[in-house]
Amino acid sequence: MKPENPIDTILDALASQQRQGETSLIVRLEPDLIQDAMNALRCYRKLFAPVIPGLTDTVPIYAAYERMRQAEETKHTILLLVECQTMGEFREALGRLPIRKSSEWRSFSTTESVGPY
């Protein structure tokens, strides 16, 4: 069963995490909700990452998210894992993701390489 308004469900999940004192705000969403999530979460710093459950190594994704979150601890940063079922859906999700300019990444870059996502 899909919720009537999935973005409200995502916002409710984030609010619940915040009320529980969570510092890491992480939600999973379907690829077709990327644009809606970008619109609904305008005032937050966001990191979108497409994943195929069981196949994608999420360790570098979480590491990049933690560096981004710790770079500006006073701002809420949200990791949105875009769950894809196939490589075709994964590629489609990549095309929908917001692309950051390299200058926006400098504030939390380190000497170790995290590779492209």
WOVEN-V143415 format. One record per residue. N is the residue number from 0. PSI is psi in radians with two decimals (none if undefined). Layout:
BEGIN
N:PSI, N:PSI
END
This chain:
BEGIN
0:2.24, 1:2.44, 2:2.69, 3:-0.71, 4:1.63, 5:-0.49, 6:-0.68, 7:-0.66, 8:-0.73, 9:-0.80, 10:-0.67, 11:-0.72, 12:-0.73, 13:-0.75, 14:-0.69, 15:-0.74, 16:-0.72, 17:-0.76, 18:-0.55, 19:0.04, 20:0.22, 21:2.42, 22:-0.46, 23:2.04, 24:1.92, 25:2.29, 26:2.76, 27:2.44, 28:2.85, 29:2.64, 30:-0.60, 31:-0.05, 32:0.08, 33:-0.93, 34:-0.72, 35:-0.71, 36:-0.71, 37:-0.75, 38:-0.75, 39:-0.44, 40:0.58, 41:-0.71, 42:-0.01, 43:2.68, 44:2.31, 45:2.53, 46:1.97, 47:2.40, 48:2.03, 49:2.43, 50:2.60, 51:1.91, 52:2.28, 53:-0.23, 54:-0.58, 55:2.28, 56:1.91, 57:-0.11, 58:-0.87, 59:-0.48, 60:-0.84, 61:-0.61, 62:-0.77, 63:-0.71, 64:-0.79, 65:-0.71, 66:-0.73, 67:-0.77, 68:-0.74, 69:-0.39, 70:-0.58, 71:1.34, 72:-0.36, 73:-0.24, 74:2.50, 75:2.27, 76:2.32, 77:2.31, 78:2.12, 79:1.90, 80:2.05, 81:1.87, 82:2.07, 83:2.55, 84:-0.39, 85:2.88, 86:-0.61, 87:-0.76, 88:-0.64, 89:-0.85, 90:-0.71, 91:-0.73, 92:-0.69, 93:-0.68, 94:-0.40, 95:-0.24, 96:2.53, 97:2.39, 98:2.28, 99:2.56, 100:2.59, 101:-0.55, 102:-0.46, 103:-0.32, 104:-0.28, 105:-0.53, 106:-0.35, 107:0.33, 108:2.67, 109:-3.09, 110:-0.33, 111:2.57, 112:2.36, 113:-0.16, 114:2.93, 115:2.65, 116:none
END
